[in-house]
Amino acid sequence: MTAEPQIAPTLRVESFTAAQGSDLSGEGAFAAWLEGVRFGFHQARVEPDDVPALAEAYDADGRILWGAYDDNGGTHAWDPRIPVATYATMVNSLNVGGGRLLDAHLVTSVTVRPTHRRKGLLRRMITQDLQGAADRGLAIAALTASEATIYGRFGFGAAALTTSVEVDVRERFELTAPSYGRMEVVEPRSAVELADAIFAGFHARARGSVGRQYSYARMASGLWGEERPRPDNGLRTAVHYDDDGRPDAYVSYKFNGWDSTPTTVRVKDLVAVSDAAYLEIWRYLGSLDLIDRVTFHAAPVQDPLPWALSDRRCRTLKSDEDALWLRILDPLVALETRFYESDGTLTVRVADALRHAAGTFKIVAEAGSAVVSRLEEGTQADIDLDVSALGSLYLGGVDATILASAGRISASSPDALGLADRLFGVARQPYCVTHF
């Protein structure tokens, strides 16, 4: 048995908002916290002139920032104001099917400096934070994981996937789907409002979509770059309008440069309110002059593109990614809010080391909605699973049968497992295009 890591007495953890940690010099606690995050993600150092814009964005998101600080560093240690571990949270909506939105506790900016690993810093912050979120009545937590081995032990399960694709847009690229509407290249300042409006339409229809933070539309427009709130002059944004002139899709993309072979455009963001609008974006990308290949790292698992191509081999699937992880905090609220595409009654026993979701629950689903009740301990359950498996099952991104085959679910009978498949099954896989 591995001993539980202990917090060293010289390490302190503090939380604050960007406004509370900012000063006019751009050298306050917020700037130091940003430096810690950027070190963890191997990004360039913070530019002081960027701090006010970033503070405004973080406060617009309602982010709470956590930092762990070492007050007993060596003589030549880095600035002690820079945290050795970082963590942040905000709240935004999660589409749980049928256009239903549930407030989700979003975890982001998690780093631990390699000099301070195995000291229990992440465990201290995440367990304290999840307890606080549960106490405030939030039923679900979510994150996008840079490392997949970390979060399962805290009850998170991979819940929605995206795929990375490469598309050959040379002469053989041709869409068979009928075209409609028109495309326009738009100015960056116009793109901010358009991106927000189009995403709102996507978010309302796409199970698994997470509401976006302040910076997203600005980065989609090119007004902000990936690492700095400064214009990215290489980014282009094009918008599709339907036959009535309403914007229904956009794409932001960037040329990789003439040194790349084959010549390649990389899609930075692509959002569409319908499959037809999504294909119109690809029709536009396939019409770019002098380009051989388009890459997109957040395509849907159930992608209509290859089925709309005259030569489906133009599209190559490169990999998939667990884009969204979920952690159930209140099963009664989370399971009752979810939209169900099938009717049925299922009893579920959930194990949870942190005790937030532990218990046995009866789900009675009818006409899209469910009544969920907590049963007495010891009640016979149809399926038994850990809370991380419940997070994976919640949006319908994986079948209960697959989780059972992987040893993540046990069922009282094959019929019970089949019922779980039907009850949690969805016609369209969850799709999240928001990273946070």
N, C-alpha and C positions, 0 to 999 in steps of 0.2 A: 504494500500500500504506500502510495506517495503522500508524504506529509503535506498538509495544507500550507501554502506559502504565507508568510507572516509580513505584515506591514512594518517596515523599519520605523522606529520612533522619530527619526528626523524627517520623514516624508509626511507632508500635509496635503490635504485635498481641499480645494476651494471651488465654488461655483459662482458665476456672475453672468451678467449680460454684456453685450458689446458696448452699450452705452455706459454701463458702470465701469468698464475697464478701459475707456478711451480718454485721451486728453488731447489738447490742441497740438502737442508736439509730435503726435503719432508714435510715441514711445511708451505708452501705458501698458497695463496688464493685457489688454486685448491684442495689441501688436505683438507682445511677447508670446501670447498664446498662439497666435497665427504662426509665429516662427517655429514653435514646437510642432504644430501640425505639418508645416511644410518640410521640416526635417524628416518627419515620419514617412511622408509620401515622396521624398526625394525631389522636392521642388525648389526653385530658386528662393533666395532669401526675400523677405518682405521689403517692399519699397515703402518708405514712410508716407509718401504722397498718396499711396493707394489706401491707406488705413481708413480715412473718413468714409470713402465710398463703400468699403467692405463693412464697416460698422453699421452704416445705414441699411445695407442689404441684410445683415444678420439680424438687426432689430426688426426689420420688416417681416422677417421669417418667424420672429418670436423665439429665437434660439437661446437656449441656456447652455453656457460653456462651463466645462469642468477642467481643472488642471491639477496635476499632482506635482508638488515642488519639493526639491531636495535642498534643505538649508544647510547642509553639512558637506558641500562639495570640496574637492581638493583645491590646492593653491591655484592651479591653472584651469580649473573647471569652467565650463561655459557659463554665461550669465545666469545666476540662480533665479532670475525673474522668469526665465523661459522654462515652462513645465517639462518634466521628464515623461509625463504621460498626459494625453488629452482625450477629451470625450465631449460630445455635444448632442443636444436633442432639440426637436421642434415638433409641432403637431400639424398634420395636414390630413386630407381626406383620402381614404382608400375605397375604390369601387369594389363592392363585394357581390356584384351581380344584380341584374335587373334595374340598373341605374341607381342602386342604393349606395349611399356614401356613409362610411363609418370613420370617425376621427381615429387616427392612428398616431401612436407615439413613435416618432422617427429617430433612430440612433445614427449618428454620423461622426466623422472626424476622430475615429478611435485610433490612437497611436500609443505605443510604449517604447521609449528609447531603449536600444539594445543593452545599455549599461544598467538598466533597472528592471530587466525582466525577472520573472519568478519571485517577485516581491508582493504579489497579490493586488497590484494596483488596479488592473482591469476588473478583477472580481469585485473589489470594494466599490468601484464606481458603478458598474452595471447592476449589481444586486441592489445597491441603495437607490439607484435611479428607477429600476423597474418597480420597486416597492412604492416609490413616490408616485409613479404613473398609475399604478393600481389604486393607490389611496385617492387619487384625483378622479377616479372613475373611468379611466381609459381602458378599453376592453382588449386592445391589441397593440403590440409593438412591432416595428418593422425596421429593416436595415438592408442596405446593399453591401455585400461582403467582399472586401478585397482579398481575404483569405478564408477559405471555406472550412478550415479545421477548428476555428476558434469558437463559433457561436452556438453550435449544437449543445454544448454542455450548459448553456444558459437557457435552453429551451426553444431556440429558434430553429425553424425548419425551412429548407428551400421550398418556395411556393410558386414561383413563376420563372419561366425560362425565356431567354431570347437566343437567337442564332446569329452567327457571323457568316456573311455571305460575300462572295466575289461574283460580279456579273460582267461577262464579256459583252461590251456594247459596240463591237465592230459590226461589219456588214450583216452578219447573220442574226443580229438582235432585231426582233420584230414582235410586237404585241398583237395578238389576235383579237383582244377585247375591243369593242367599239369605243371610239374616243368621244369626249363631250367637253364642253366648257372651253376655257383658255388658261394659258400659263402667262405669268408676268414675273420678271425680275423686279424686286422691290428695293427701295431705299432702306438703309438700316433703321432709321427712326420710325418709319412706317411698319417695319417688320416686327417691332416690339409689340405693338397693339394687335397686329394680325396673328402673331404667334400665340399670344395669350388667348385670343378668341377661338382660334382653331383648336388649341389644346383643350379648351373647355368643352368643345363638342366631342372630342375624342374621349376625354375623361368621363363624360356622362355615359358613354356606351361601352367602354372597355373594362370588363372585369379584370381586376389586378392593377389597374392604373392608380398611381399615387399622385396627388396634387403637387404642383411644382413650386420651387422656391423662387424668390425675387430675381435671382441672377439668370434663370434659365432663358427667358425671352431675350434678355440683353445679350447673352452669349449666342443665341440662335440668330440674332440680327447682325452680329459682328461688332456691336458697340462695345462689348466686353470680350476679352480673350479668355482662354481656358484658365490661365494662372493670374491674370491681372485685369482689373476693371479699366482697361484701355482698349481702344479699337483694334480689332483684328482685320487689317486691310485685305487679307487674302481670302476672307470668308465671303461667300455669295449666298443670297437667299432668294428663292423663287416660290411663288404662291400660285396655287390653282384655284380658279373660280368656276363655279358650276354654271349651268345654262342661264340661271337667273342672276348671275353676277355675285353670288355669295361665296366668300372664301371658304374652301373646305379641305385644303391640304397645303402644307409647305415643306420645303426641304432647305437645309443649310448645308453647304458643302465647301470643300477646299481642295485645290489642286496640289498634288504631292510634289510638283516640280518637274522640270525637264530632265533631271538626273535619274528619275525613277523609270524603270523599264519593266513591263509596259507602262505607258503613260496612264496615270491613275488619278481619279478623283475619289476622295474619301467623304462619305456622308457623315456629317456631324450630328444632325438631328432631322428626323423625318416623322411628321405627325399628320394623320389623315382621319377624317371623320367617317369614312366609308372605304370599303375595299375598292370601289370604282375610282375614288379619288387617289387612293394609294397607287393604283396602277398608272394613273395619269402622271404622277410624280416620276415613276420609272420610265414612262414614255419620254418625258422631258430629259431625264438623265441619259437615256439612250440616244438622244439627239445632240449631245454636246460634241462639238467639233474637236478633232485631234486627240480624243480620249479613247483608250483601248479598254479600260477596266474601271468599274465602280465598286468600291467596297462599302459595306454597311454592317456595323457590328451590333445592331439592335433590331434585327428583323424578327418578325413573329415566327413562332414554331409552326403554326398553321398558315403558311405564306401562300397567298394566291399567285404570286409572281411566276413560279415555274409552270403553273398550269395555264397561264395566259400567254406564254411565249411560244412562238412557232417552233423554236428549238429550245426545249427546256434545259439542255446541257449548257446553255449560256450561263446558267446560274450554278455556282458551286458552293456547297455547304462546307464551311471550314471548321466550325466548332459550335458548341452551345455553351451558354453561361447561365448560372443560377442568379438571375437578375434581382430577385426579391425574396427576402427571408421574412417569415412571420413568427411572432411569439404571442400565443394567446394568454391574456391576463385575466379575462373574465369570460368563461365559456358560455354562461347564460346569455349575456348581451351579444357576444360575437356570433354565436350560433343562431340566435333569434333574428339578428339583423341581416344575415346572409340570405341571398335569394336562392331558392331551390327549384331546379328544373324538373324534379320528379317528386312524387308523393311517397310517403312511407313513414314507418316508425322504427327507430333504431336506438338501442341503449349502448352508451359508450362509457368505458372506464378510462380515466386519464391519470397517468402518473406524472408528478411534477416535483422535482427535488426542491424547488423554491416555494412550492405550495400554492402558488397563485391560481392554478387551473386544476388542481387535484380534486378528484371526486368522480362520481358516477352520474351520468346525465342521460335523460330520456328526451329524444328528439322526435317530435310529431310534426311532419311537414305535409302541407296541403296547399295547393294553389299558389305555390311560390313562397309562402311564409311558413314559419315553424313556431311551435310552442315548445320551449325547453324547460325542463324541471330537474332539480337536483334530487337524487334518490338516496336512500339510506346506505351507509357504508355496509358492504357485504352483499348488496343486491347483485344478482347474476347479470352480467353484461353480454351483449352480442359481440362486441369487439373490445379489446384492451390495447392501449397504445400510450406511448410517451407523448408529452406535450409538444415536443419537436416534430413528431410524426403528425400530430393534429394540425400544426402549422402548415405542413406540406400538403395535407389533405384539404385544408379549409377552402381554398379557391377552386379546387378541382383540377389542379395542375398535374396530379398523379392519381392513378387508381388505387383504391384500397388493396386490390389483389396484388398489385406490384409491390406495395409496401409490405404486404404479408410475405410475399416471396423473398423480400430482402430481410425478413426477420424483424420488421419494424412494427407489425401489427399481429396480434393473435386473435382468432375468431372462435366463437363457440361452435360454429358449423359452417360448411361451405355456403349454405343459404344466407347466413348472416353476413358473410363477406360479400356475396353478390348484392345484398340489400345495401350495404355500405357503398359499393360501386355505383349503384343507381342513385342513391340519395345525394352523394357528393359529386356525381358525374356532371359534366358540362358539355354542351355542344361545341363551344369555342374555348380553346385554352386561354388561361389568363395571360395578359400581355401588359408588361410595365415598361415604359420608355423613359422613366424618370430615375436618374441616379441622384443619390443624396449622401 
